[in-house]
C-alpha cells in the first residue's frame, strides 16, 4: 500500500526532464558556446591557458564552418569536392608537381592523394605523367579542362570568400591574414608522450 503523501517517482523527475527538454530546444549561440566551452575546459584542466584555448578553439571552428560552407555552396554544386578544388588550385599555383608535394601543400593526407588524383584524372581535370627527373615517380599537371574548370570555380569561390571576409574590415582582414601566416610558420615542438 502506498502512502497518500508519498511523492510519485515520475513527478520527482519532472523538473529535471523539463530542464533537459528546455536545454535541448534552446539553440546555443556562438558566443555562449565559447563561454560554455571555456567553463568546461577550466573544469577539466584548471591550469588551462584561456588565450591559447580560445585561439585554437575559434580558429578550428571558423575553418570548419568555412570549409563546410564552401563545399556545400560552391564546390559540390560544381561537381567537385573541396579537397579536389584545393588540389587543382595548388597545381595551378606551383605548376607540375609530384603527388607527395601536392599532398603537403594542399593539406590533403598522403593516404587520400591517390584516390583524389584518380577521381580528378577520370574527370579529365588532371594529367599524370612520369617524372622527367625520376621515371619511377609521377608528376601531376592540370589538363585544359582542369584549367577551365578551375577558372570558373575560382571566381565563384572568391565571391564566397568575399562574403566571409565581409564580417571584417579590410584592415582587420589583412591583420588576421598576417597573423595566420605567422601561425603557419610556427612549428611547435612534437608532443612527447606523457601519461596523464
Beta strands, then each sheet from edge to edge (+ up, - down):
strand 1: 126-131
strand 2: 134-142
sheet 1: 1+ 2-
end
